Amino acid sequence: MGFGDVKLGFLIGLVLGWWQRALVAVFLAFLTGAIVGVTLILMGKKKRKEAIAFGPFLLGGMLIAKIWGDAIWEYYASLIK
């Protein structure tokens, strides 16, 4: 993560609100980024030390959280009760 990702995370917090939706967005960004990163490494397209842009994953997580964030949060909350 670079400083641009930190700024984008701040913007996500402003757009989605500080707590639930922003948390869902960041979680989805890390989850999808990890899946894509591991897949690229296993396919031989990237090496372990090569950088992968994280901004697109943050924006994708923000979009999903904006649309379905509350439903995802409620589902998660029902699992931990």
Secondary structure, DSSP 8 states (H G I E B T S, - for coil): --HHHHHHHHHHHHHH-SSHHHHHHHHHHHHHHHHHHHHHHHHTSS-TTS----HHHHHHHHHHHHHHHHHHHHHHHHHH-
